[in-house]
Each structure stands twice: as C-alpha cells, then as structure tokens.
Amino acid sequence: MRSQSNNTEAAIFNIGIGSIFSGVGAVINKEPQEKLGKVLFKGMAQGALGGYLVYESKVIAGRISKQENLTYGWPAKFMNSAGTSIIENAASNRNFWEQWNLNIGFNRIEFHTKDRFQLKYRIQPVSFLLTAYTAVQNKFEPELSLRVGEFVFSGNNTFGYEDNNDYYLGRAISTAILLNPEAGGFNYTTMAHELIHVFQYYDFNVLNTYLNKPLEEFKDGSGFFRKMDKIFYYDFNIFAFAGLYKMEHFGKDQKSFEGYYSNYFEREAYLFSTY
C-alpha cells in the first residue's frame, strides 16, 4: 500500500461520504416550503466539512501506533465527534452548530445549542447489547478504556465470527474493542487499528437521520415511544456498516493479506495505523 496515494483516497472517501450522505439526508428532512437546491447544497457543503474532520480524526488515531502513545485517543475522539456531529446536523437539515454529540462506547451525550443549552444522555441499544455480550465473555480493561475513550476488553470470545480464535489480534465489536491475548494482546498498532474501526461505525450514524420524520410521527402517536426515545438513540447504522463490511469480504480469502485487505474498511484502518 502506497501511503500518499491511499491517504488521498481515504480523504476523498471520508469527505465524499460525508457530503453525499448529508445531502441526501437534508433533502429527506427538508420542509415543504424550502427550496430543494439550497437545502441540497447546504447539506452537502456541511457534510464535506464534517467528513474532513472525520478523516483528520483517523489520522490522529493513527498516531497512537506511530508514536506509541495512547494520549492521542481522546483528541481523536473529540475530532471524530465534531465531524460526525456536523454530518448529522447537515443530514437533519439543521445548521452545523445546533447539536454536538459525544459517543463513548454505547453512551451518547448530546449537547443542544440552538435556542438554549441542553444536555441529554441516551443509550445506543445495539451497541449496548454487543458491549454487554463482550463484557460477559471477556475481561474488561479499565485503564485502556479510560485512555482511549472506548470500552476495551481482552479475550478471545467474539460474537458472529466462525474462524479460529487465535487468528486475529483484535476486533471492534460495534463500539467495543477486543484484544486477543493469544495473539499477543495489547499493542499500539492494534489499538489504533481497532479504534479506527469504531470511528467507521460512527461514520454511518448519519443514516439514522433518514428516519427522523417517521420517528417523530411515532413519538406523536405513542406516549410509550416518546419515553423510550428519551432513553435510547436507535443505532440502526450497525446494519448498514456490518452489511457493507461483509460484502467487502465476500468471496475473498480472509487469511491472505491481499484477501483480507481487499476490504476498504480494513484497508483504511491498516493505512492509518501502519503508515
């Protein structure tokens, strides 16, 4: 993998995905009286800005490996949260500064700044369930978790994988990071690689905004759903991310370097954590 060309590819991918997904979301969430062209342009422009920040967050996460220093974990997370927040605002047809979201594992902390400042806490249920499963089957690593801002575990019990347990160095299971002690356990490169996978999971949060209007209708018609919506942020994005990830590996020999890294998501994580 050539570093310069692949960095350019990664930048274009992150900016492009942010822009396109935001533009589509903005059109879905536009008000009837708003002009289509104006809404689309604003959404795509804001999404491109968010995509650039997401790209930079992955660059910063890669420094964990290159400089063997876990203190880059939180700066990378804050940069990533800023980028994904701008993208979500754009796709929701909001101004880029109206809501800021900080994701820490399955926890979602929302800072609402449009009319008056509000702080809200919500749980991402799919991420919560997968993290709970990982926690029950493996050992929690509190120090590593505090240093990188995501839940980190060590062990070789995974969810949804059928290959040999000693085959992998680490895995990102939605927002949980699992390090395999039978393959060496903790190392900086693996930590950076898996943190970037967690960021890729957040890349698809934007798709949840496509359901803003249907969810609002559910809230209007159901007091129970209204209460649940205050507790949960529905992370439907996992289905898109997991599906695309599997498609990228479909028919490939995952035990060969070429086959495994034919997957764009693996290639991107490898790029930032290795070069």
MIPADO-48408 format. One record per residue (C-alpha): x, z, y. Coordinates in steps of 0.1 Angstrom, whole numbers, plus 2048, in hexadecimal, padded with zeros to 3 digits. Each point is the difference from the previous one (the first is absolute). Last residue first. Example, Ala and Ser with C-alpha at 12.3 -4.5 7.8 and 13.67 -1.06 7.14 Angstrom:
REM residues 2
8898477F5;7F28077DE;
***
This chain:
REM residues 275
81384D82B;7F38167E3;7E281480C;7F27E6818;8047E27E8;7F68137E1;7DF80B810;7FA7DC80B;8087F17DF;7EA81A7EE;7E37F7816;8067DB7FD;8018017DA;81A7E77F4;815820800;7F680A7DD;8037DD7F1;8227F980F;80E8227F7;7F47FE7DC;7EB81B7F1;7E17F5813;7FF7DF7ED;7E57EE815;7DE7F47F5;7EE81381C;819814815;7F37F5822;7DC8027F3;8058257F7;80C807824;7E37ED80E;7E78147EC;810821807;8017F9826;7DC7F3801;7F281C7EB;81481B812;7F17F4822;7DF8117F6;80E820810;7E081080A;80881981B;7EF81F7F4;7F4821810;7EC7F481E;7F37E37EC;7F28187E6;7EA81181A;7F27DE80C;7FC7F67DB;7EA81E7FB;7EC7FA820;7F87DD7F4;7F27E3813;81680081F;81F8077EB;7F87E37E8;7FC7E981E;82280C80E;8107F97DE;7F27DC801;80E7FB823;82380E7FA;8057EE7DF;8197E780C;81381E80E;80B8097DC;8147E07FF;81880E81B;80B81B7E7;8127E47EE;822807810;7FC8257F6;8077F77DC;81F7EC80C;80B820812;7FE8127DF;8157E47F1;81A80581C;8028257F6;8077F57DC;81E7EB80A;80E81A818;7FE81B7E5;80F7E97E6;81D7F8817;806824809;80380C7DC;7EA8197EE;7FB7FE7DA;81A7EF7EB;7EB7EB7E9;7F381D7EB;7F9813820;7E67E680B;7F7803824;7DA7FF809;7F57F9824;7DB806808;7EE7EA819;7F17E77E8;8158087E1;8227F780E;8197FE7E3;82380A7F9;81F7F77EB;7ED7EC7E6;8057F77DB;8028237F2;7DB8037FC;7FD7E17EC;7E67E780C;7DA807800;7FA809824;7DE80B80E;80882380A;82380E7FC;81181C7EC;8257FE805;80881E816;80A809823;7E780381C;7FF7F7825;7E2804818;8087ED820;80F80B821;8257F87F7;810822805;7E28157F7;7FA7EE7E0;8258027F6;7FF825804;7DF8047EE;8087ED7E0;7E18037EA;8077FD7DB;7EB7E77EB;7DF7FB7ED;7EA816815;80F7F4821;7FD7DB7F6;7DB8057F9;7FB812820;8127E5813;7EB7E57F0;7E0813808;80A807824;80B7DB806;7DD7F57F4;7EF81A816;8137FB821;7F8822810;7F7804825;80C81581D;7F47FA823;80F808822;7EC7F681F;80D7F7823;7E57F4817;7F37DE808;8187E97ED;81A8177F1;7F78077DC;81D80F7EC;7F97FD7DB;8138137E5;7FD7F07DD;80B8147E2;8057EE7DF;8257FF805;807807824;7EE7E5814;800804826;7E57EC812;7FE7F7825;7E07F6810;7F77EF821;8237F380A;7FD7DC7F2;7DE7FA811;7E57FD7E6;7F37E27EC;8038137DF;81B7E87F5;814807820;7FC8257FC;80A7FE7DB;81F7EB80A;80A81981C;7FC81D7E8;8157EE7E5;81C7FB819;7FF82380E;7FF80F7DD;81D7EB7F5;81580C81D;7F78247FA;8087FC7DB;8227EF806;80981C818;7F58197E5;8157F17E4;81F7F9814;80B8257FA;8057F77DC;8247F4806;8147EB7E8;80A7E981C;7F67E07EF;7E68107EA;7ED81481A;8077E4817;7E77EB7ED;7E481680E;80B7F4823;7FD7DC7F7;7DE8077F0;7F4810820;80D7E1813;7E97EA7EC;7E2816806;808800825;8017D9800;7DE8007ED;7F181681B;80A7E881B;7F37E37EB;7DF8127FB;7FD805826;8047DB805;7E97F67E3;7E481780B;8027F6825;8007DB7F6;7E28047E8;7EC814819;8067E781C;7F87E27EA;7E080F7F3;7F180A821;7EF822800;7DA803803;7FA8047DA;81A81D7FD;81F7F97ED;8088127DF;8037E27E9;8137ED81B;81881D806;8058037DA;80B7DC7FD;81880381D;80E8207F3;8067F17DD;8117E2810;816813819;80B81C7E9;8077E87E4;8147E9817;81581C80F;80780E7DD;8077DE7F0;8157F381D;81581F801;8057FF7DA;80A7DB801;81980781B;80E81D7ED;8027E87E2;8147E6813;81981A80D;8048147DF;8057E47E8;7F280A7DE;
***
